[in-house]
Amino acid sequence: MKTSTTILGILGAAAAGAVLGVLFAPDKGSNTRKKISDKSKDYGDNIKTKFDGIVSNIKSNGKEIIEEGKAKFSQAKEDFNTLKDDAKAIKSNY
């Protein structure tokens, strides 16, 4: 089982437990709805913060990977041109 699936399952179970706990609490309906609304906003904000962090991490890693790829491509291009020049020099000697 993937770690992300496990984490989502745990978060879902925790959210369901929180909702059920609030629903069965001995409180007025308006207070219960307000508590559910507040908890939903808190969970939403928490998830958004974590998601933004993940997206930021992916972007920064992606930029690093692209820059590394460009550098390796440039080096390979230089190596190819060097080999090509060496081959021309060898050919002209024969």
C-alpha atoms as a printed R data frame, in Angstrom:
   type eleno elety resid chain resno       x      y       z
1  ATOM     1    CA   MET     A     1   0.000  0.000   0.000
2  ATOM     2    CA   LYS     A     2   1.362  3.415  -0.901
3  ATOM     3    CA   THR     A     3   2.202  5.860   1.842
4  ATOM     4    CA   SER     A     4   0.017  8.566   0.300
5  ATOM     5    CA   THR     A     5  -2.985  6.218   0.270
6  ATOM     6    CA   THR     A     6  -2.400  5.352   3.910
7  ATOM     7    CA   ILE     A     7  -2.117  9.001   4.906
8  ATOM     8    CA   LEU     A     8  -5.293  9.898   3.005
9  ATOM     9    CA   GLY     A     9  -7.096  7.016   4.706
10 ATOM    10    CA   ILE     A    10  -5.989  8.180   8.140
11 ATOM    11    CA   LEU     A    11  -6.981 11.786   7.401
12 ATOM    12    CA   GLY     A    12 -10.362 10.651   6.086
13 ATOM    13    CA   ALA     A    13 -11.001  8.502   9.142
14 ATOM    14    CA   ALA     A    14 -10.000 11.348  11.463
15 ATOM    15    CA   ALA     A    15 -12.304 13.758   9.647
16 ATOM    16    CA   ALA     A    16 -15.181 11.273   9.754
17 ATOM    17    CA   GLY     A    17 -14.597 10.692  13.458
18 ATOM    18    CA   ALA     A    18 -14.555 14.421  14.153
19 ATOM    19    CA   VAL     A    19 -17.793 14.963  12.229
20 ATOM    20    CA   LEU     A    20 -19.514 12.062  13.983
21 ATOM    21    CA   GLY     A    21 -18.304 13.287  17.360
22 ATOM    22    CA   VAL     A    22 -19.727 16.734  16.709
23 ATOM    23    CA   LEU     A    23 -22.997 15.356  15.336
24 ATOM    24    CA   PHE     A    24 -23.629 13.221  18.405
25 ATOM    25    CA   ALA     A    25 -22.585 15.881  20.909
26 ATOM    26    CA   PRO     A    26 -25.415 17.204  23.084
27 ATOM    27    CA   ASP     A    27 -25.540 20.720  21.678
28 ATOM    28    CA   LYS     A    28 -27.984 22.920  19.766
29 ATOM    29    CA   GLY     A    29 -28.173 22.385  15.997
30 ATOM    30    CA   SER     A    30 -26.949 25.882  15.201
31 ATOM    31    CA   ASN     A    31 -23.914 25.408  17.445
32 ATOM    32    CA   THR     A    32 -23.243 21.995  15.911
33 ATOM    33    CA   ARG     A    33 -23.418 23.389  12.362
34 ATOM    34    CA   LYS     A    34 -21.067 26.216  13.341
35 ATOM    35    CA   LYS     A    35 -18.602 23.716  14.827
36 ATOM    36    CA   ILE     A    36 -18.754 21.601  11.656
37 ATOM    37    CA   SER     A    37 -18.238 24.697   9.523
38 ATOM    38    CA   ASP     A    38 -15.291 25.847  11.627
39 ATOM    39    CA   LYS     A    39 -13.647 22.411  11.590
40 ATOM    40    CA   SER     A    40 -14.186 22.122   7.832
41 ATOM    41    CA   LYS     A    41 -12.490 25.475   7.294
42 ATOM    42    CA   ASP     A    42  -9.610 24.444   9.553
43 ATOM    43    CA   TYR     A    43  -9.137 21.157   7.685
44 ATOM    44    CA   GLY     A    44  -9.412 22.940   4.342
45 ATOM    45    CA   ASP     A    45  -6.811 25.533   5.337
46 ATOM    46    CA   ASN     A    46  -4.497 22.815   6.644
47 ATOM    47    CA   ILE     A    47  -4.796 20.774   3.445
48 ATOM    48    CA   LYS     A    48  -4.290 23.882   1.284
49 ATOM    49    CA   THR     A    49  -1.139 24.788   3.213
50 ATOM    50    CA   LYS     A    50   0.276 21.282   2.828
51 ATOM    51    CA   PHE     A    51  -0.676 21.165  -0.870
52 ATOM    52    CA   ASP     A    52   0.985 24.546  -1.506
53 ATOM    53    CA   GLY     A    53   4.137 23.264   0.204
54 ATOM    54    CA   ILE     A    54   4.164 20.143  -1.964
55 ATOM    55    CA   VAL     A    55   3.632 22.165  -5.160
56 ATOM    56    CA   SER     A    56   6.422 24.565  -4.176
57 ATOM    57    CA   ASN     A    57   8.748 21.646  -3.488
58 ATOM    58    CA   ILE     A    58   7.934 20.056  -6.844
59 ATOM    59    CA   LYS     A    59   8.522 23.349  -8.668
60 ATOM    60    CA   SER     A    60  11.898 23.953  -7.056
61 ATOM    61    CA   ASN     A    61  13.010 20.362  -7.659
62 ATOM    62    CA   GLY     A    62  11.788 20.559 -11.247
63 ATOM    63    CA   LYS     A    63  13.810 23.699 -11.887
64 ATOM    64    CA   GLU     A    64  16.913 22.051 -10.458
65 ATOM    65    CA   ILE     A    65  16.404 18.978 -12.641
66 ATOM    66    CA   ILE     A    66  15.926 21.104 -15.761
67 ATOM    67    CA   GLU     A    67  19.069 23.143 -15.037
68 ATOM    68    CA   GLU     A    68  21.066 19.964 -14.423
69 ATOM    69    CA   GLY     A    69  19.754 18.502 -17.690
70 ATOM    70    CA   LYS     A    70  20.722 21.632 -19.610
71 ATOM    71    CA   ALA     A    71  24.224 21.536 -18.153
72 ATOM    72    CA   LYS     A    72  24.662 17.864 -19.047
73 ATOM    73    CA   PHE     A    73  23.353 18.495 -22.569
74 ATOM    74    CA   SER     A    74  25.822 21.346 -23.038
75 ATOM    75    CA   GLN     A    75  28.678 19.172 -21.802
76 ATOM    76    CA   ALA     A    76  27.658 16.341 -24.139
77 ATOM    77    CA   LYS     A    77  27.493 18.797 -27.032
78 ATOM    78    CA   GLU     A    78  30.986 20.075 -26.239
79 ATOM    79    CA   ASP     A    79  32.321 16.505 -25.963
80 ATOM    80    CA   PHE     A    80  30.754 15.625 -29.328
81 ATOM    81    CA   ASN     A    81  32.266 18.661 -31.018
82 ATOM    82    CA   THR     A    82  35.679 17.816 -29.547
83 ATOM    83    CA   LEU     A    83  35.438 14.250 -30.839
84 ATOM    84    CA   LYS     A    84  34.299 15.488 -34.232
85 ATOM    85    CA   ASP     A    85  37.247 17.880 -34.452
86 ATOM    86    CA   ASP     A    86  39.628 15.104 -33.369
87 ATOM    87    CA   ALA     A    87  38.197 12.789 -36.033
88 ATOM    88    CA   LYS     A    88  38.648 15.473 -38.705
89 ATOM    89    CA   ALA     A    89  42.243 16.025 -37.618
90 ATOM    90    CA   ILE     A    90  42.989 12.297 -37.746
91 ATOM    91    CA   LYS     A    91  41.328 12.005 -41.165
92 ATOM    92    CA   SER     A    92  43.330 14.915 -42.573
93 ATOM    93    CA   ASN     A    93  46.592 13.267 -41.395
94 ATOM    94    CA   TYR     A    94  45.935 10.170 -43.506
